[in-house]
Amino acid sequence: KMNKFKDEFLANMSHELRTPLNSIIGFSEVLIDGLAGEINEEQREFLENVLGSGQHLLSLINDILDMSKIRAGQMELMLDTFNCQTLIDEVNQTLSGVIHGKEQEFIKSLDENIATISADKKKLKQVLLNLLGNAAKFTPAKGQIRLTIKRISRPDSGFFQFTVADNGIGIPKEEQELIFDEFRQVDGSHSREYDGTGLGLPIAKKLVELHGGKIWMESEVGDGTQFHFTIPEVIEEVCPEDERENEYDV
């Protein structure tokens, strides 16, 4: 019961915080674009700092809101059929701003026999951006990030397998079991410089499971990390997380 009250409180507070924060972001963009008059370079720099900090804070609040919705059983799928290449293009556009400063290479590989995917496009995009953003964070400048999507057929069912791989710092074996825990981050001294709520990967896991899929990882220290997840080709029914028996192990 206390957990329910906590989740409701977090969800309500997240909504209350997002409204004024969106105003701060919106007015900052208006001022930067010069719609309220000319600004000098020093003012522009200050406003860009305000905008960047506001967007970062909004992403943290969105993580908390998403997790509270998932925990309260309020997260629902909006299933649709969409072009897979369009999804990749949208992900690439968002990611390009993240990796631009580090000059990282983003490589995409899509099976030729995949044209469309049926899923919740917004949530699937969120999973991919969480994984790719995490890869970019822990991959050095001029490193490489790879997204691979392939279709795997079985006699009774088919599913899509997504892989996000990087050649970054890797994750120690003893910390890999904690990687999908809520509010936990890798605690190695080499990674504590990276901020965040520690909710990106747990949210990705919950959203994959909401589709009836599974997520797992492989990593070696100094040799990069691979995150894999699957979603069924046909999503017949969304089951409560605790009652689901996953059929999409590889």
C-alpha positions in Angstrom: 0.0 0.0 0.0 2.8 2.4 0.8 4.4 1.7 -2.5 1.2 2.6 -4.2 1.0 5.9 -2.4 4.7 6.6 -3.3 4.1 5.9 -7.0 1.0 8.1 -7.0 2.9 10.9 -5.3 5.8 10.7 -7.7 3.4 10.7 -10.7 1.5 13.7 -9.3 4.7 15.6 -8.5 6.2 14.9 -11.9 3.1 16.4 -13.6 3.3 19.5 -11.3 7.0 20.0 -12.1 6.7 19.5 -15.9 4.2 22.3 -16.5 6.4 25.2 -15.2 9.5 23.5 -16.6 8.0 23.4 -20.1 7.3 27.1 -19.8 11.0 27.8 -18.9 12.1 25.7 -21.9 9.6 27.3 -24.2 10.5 30.9 -23.2 14.2 30.2 -23.4 13.8 29.0 -27.0 11.7 32.1 -27.8 14.5 34.4 -26.4 17.3 32.4 -28.2 15.4 32.7 -31.5 15.2 36.5 -31.1 11.4 36.6 -31.2 11.4 39.0 -28.3 14.2 41.2 -29.6 17.9 41.0 -30.3 20.2 39.4 -27.7 24.0 39.6 -27.5 26.4 36.6 -27.4 26.7 36.6 -23.6 23.0 36.6 -23.2 22.6 33.8 -25.8 25.2 31.7 -23.9 23.3 32.2 -20.6 20.0 31.3 -22.2 21.4 28.2 -23.9 22.7 27.1 -20.5 19.2 27.6 -19.0 17.7 25.7 -22.0 20.1 22.8 -21.7 19.6 22.5 -17.9 15.9 22.7 -18.3 15.8 20.0 -21.0 18.1 17.8 -18.9 15.9 18.2 -15.8 12.8 17.5 -17.9 14.3 14.2 -19.1 14.9 13.2 -15.4 11.4 14.0 -14.5 10.0 12.1 -17.4 12.0 9.0 -16.3 10.4 9.3 -12.8 7.0 9.7 -14.3 7.4 6.7 -16.6 8.6 4.5 -13.9 5.8 5.5 -11.5 3.3 4.8 -14.2 4.8 1.4 -14.9 4.9 0.5 -11.2 1.3 1.6 -10.8 0.2 -0.5 -13.8 -0.9 2.6 -15.7 1.4 2.3 -18.7 -0.5 1.0 -21.8 0.7 0.2 -25.3 -0.6 2.0 -28.3 0.0 -0.6 -31.0 0.5 0.4 -34.6 2.2 -0.8 -37.7 5.0 1.4 -39.1 8.0 1.4 -41.4 11.1 0.2 -39.7 13.4 2.4 -41.7 11.4 5.4 -40.6 11.9 4.5 -37.0 15.7 4.2 -37.6 15.7 7.6 -39.3 13.9 9.2 -36.4 16.3 7.6 -33.9 19.3 8.7 -35.9 18.1 12.3 -36.0 17.7 12.4 -32.2 20.9 10.6 -31.5 23.0 12.7 -33.9 22.8 15.7 -31.5 24.0 13.5 -28.6 27.0 12.1 -30.4 28.0 15.1 -32.5 30.4 16.6 -30.0 32.2 13.3 -29.5 32.4 12.5 -33.2 31.1 8.9 -32.6 30.2 6.7 -35.5 26.7 5.4 -35.6 26.3 2.3 -37.8 22.8 0.9 -38.6 22.1 -2.6 -39.9 18.6 -3.7 -40.9 17.6 -7.1 -42.3 16.4 -6.8 -45.9 13.3 -8.9 -45.1 12.1 -6.4 -42.5 9.8 -3.7 -43.9 7.3 -3.0 -41.1 7.0 -3.7 -37.4 3.9 -3.8 -35.2 4.5 -2.3 -31.8 4.1 0.9 -29.8 6.3 3.1 -31.9 6.8 5.8 -29.3 7.8 3.3 -26.6 10.0 1.3 -28.9 11.8 4.5 -29.9 12.2 5.3 -26.2 13.8 1.9 -25.6 16.3 2.4 -28.5 17.2 5.9 -27.5 17.7 4.9 -23.8 20.1 2.1 -25.0 21.8 4.2 -27.6 22.2 7.2 -25.3 23.7 4.9 -22.7 26.1 3.5 -25.2 27.1 7.0 -26.3 27.7 8.0 -22.7 30.1 5.2 -22.0 31.9 5.2 -25.4 35.0 7.4 -25.9 35.3 10.1 -28.5 35.4 8.8 -32.0 34.1 5.4 -30.8 31.6 3.3 -32.5 27.9 2.5 -31.8 26.0 -0.1 -33.8 22.3 -0.8 -34.1 21.3 -4.1 -35.6 17.8 -5.3 -36.3 17.0 -8.8 -37.5 14.0 -11.0 -37.8 14.1 -14.5 -36.3 11.6 -17.1 -37.4 10.3 -20.1 -35.5 7.7 -22.7 -36.4 5.1 -21.3 -34.0 6.1 -17.6 -33.9 8.5 -15.0 -35.1 10.2 -12.1 -33.4 12.5 -9.1 -34.0 15.8 -8.9 -32.2 17.4 -5.5 -31.7 21.1 -5.2 -30.7 22.8 -2.0 -29.5 26.6 -2.5 -29.3 29.5 -0.2 -28.4 33.2 -0.3 -28.0 33.2 1.6 -24.7 34.5 1.0 -21.2 32.4 -2.2 -20.6 30.7 -3.3 -17.4 32.4 -5.5 -14.7 30.7 -8.9 -14.2 29.8 -8.2 -10.6 27.9 -5.1 -11.6 26.0 -6.6 -14.6 23.3 -8.1 -12.3 22.4 -4.6 -11.0 22.3 -2.9 -14.4 18.5 -3.1 -14.7 17.7 -2.3 -11.0 15.8 0.9 -10.5 17.8 4.0 -9.3 21.1 2.0 -9.6 24.0 3.0 -11.8 27.3 1.3 -12.4 29.5 2.2 -9.4 33.0 1.9 -10.9 35.1 4.9 -10.2 35.6 5.4 -14.0 31.9 5.9 -14.6 30.7 8.0 -11.6 31.3 11.2 -13.7 28.2 10.3 -15.7 24.9 11.6 -14.2 21.3 10.5 -14.5 18.5 8.9 -12.5 19.6 5.4 -13.1 16.2 4.7 -14.6 17.0 4.6 -18.3 17.8 0.9 -18.5 15.1 -0.2 -16.0 12.5 1.7 -18.0 13.8 0.1 -21.2 13.4 -3.4 -19.6 9.9 -2.7 -18.4 8.8 -1.4 -21.9 10.3 -4.4 -23.6 8.5 -6.7 -21.2 5.3 -4.8 -21.8 5.5 -5.8 -25.4 6.0 -9.4 -24.4 9.8 -9.4 -25.1 13.0 -9.9 -23.2 16.2 -7.8 -22.7 19.7 -9.0 -21.7 23.3 -7.8 -22.1 26.8 -9.0 -22.7 29.9 -7.0 -21.7 33.6 -7.2 -21.0 35.6 -4.5 -19.2 37.5 -2.5 -21.8 35.8 -4.4 -24.7 32.4 -2.7 -24.9 28.8 -3.8 -24.2 26.0 -5.3 -26.2 22.4 -4.9 -25.2 19.9 -7.3 -26.9 16.1 -7.2 -26.8 13.3 -8.9 -28.6 9.7 -8.1 -29.3 7.2 -10.6 -30.8 6.2 -10.2 -34.4 2.6 -10.5 -33.4 1.6 -9.0 -30.0 -1.6 -10.7 -29.1 -2.1 -9.6 -25.5 -0.3 -7.5 -23.0 -0.1 -9.4 -19.7 0.7 -8.1 -16.2 4.5 -8.3 -15.8 4.4 -10.7 -12.9 2.1 -13.2 -14.8 4.0 -13.3 -18.1 6.0 -16.3 -19.2 8.3 -15.1 -21.9 8.7 -17.2 -25.1 11.3 -15.1 -26.8 14.5 -16.3 -25.3 17.2 -16.7 -27.8 
